[in-house]
Structures are given as structure tokens and as C-alpha cells.
């Protein structure tokens, strides 16, 4: 939220959670799915993928 207000409740407190992801079960490399959310009401502000290169076909 970076000094932004939550659209649902107006709070400016945010939290972040990470979920590891891979492009296949056999892959050794991966990245994270990053969730940014309001600590007051739980509204998710953004979801982004770290290291998108692992999903590009070579």
C-alpha cells in the first residue's frame, strides 16, 4: 500500500506474505508469489510474481 489507504477500510497498515512457486514440479528454480494486504481488514492490495523469467519458454 506504500502510504496508500485501503480501499475497503481506510487503514494504512499493510502486511506481506510470500508463497513459493515453480514453473513445474520438476523445476529446481523458482520464485515467489507476493501478496500485499491490509492488516486491519485483510483486503488484498496486490499480488505479484517475483522472478518471472522462470516462466518464459527458451
N, C-alpha and C positions, 0 to 999 in steps of 0.2 A: 504494500500500500504506500510505502515511501512518503509519509506525511500526507497521505490522502485519507479521506474519510470513507468508512464502509458505506456502501450504497444502501444497505439494509438497516443499520442501527446508528451510524454516525461515529462510531468509535475509530480511533486512530491507532489502536494497538494491534499488531499483526504477529502471526506465527508462521513458521515454515516447517514443512515436513518433506522428506525425501523417500522415494521408492526406487530401488534399483531395477533397471530394465536391461534387456539384451535383445538383439535382433533375431536370435534363435536360441533354442535350448542348448545347442552345442557350442555356441559362441563363448569365447573366453573374455572378450572385451565387452564393455557395456557403458552405461551412463546412468543418469538419474532422472526420474520424473519429479519435478519440484513443484510443490503446492504451496501457495501463499494464501493465508486465510485470516479472518478477523478473530482475535482472541475473545472478543465479547460474545458474538453470536454464532461463530463458526462459518459464516458465509465465505466461500472460496473466491478470492480476488483474481488469482491467475494459476494456470497450470502450464509449465513449460518443460521442454526436454533439453537436457544437457548432453553435449557430445552427439549431435545429430549425424555426424559423419558415419557412425556405425550402421546407419540405415540406408546409406547410399550404395547402389549396386556398382560394382567395379568391373 
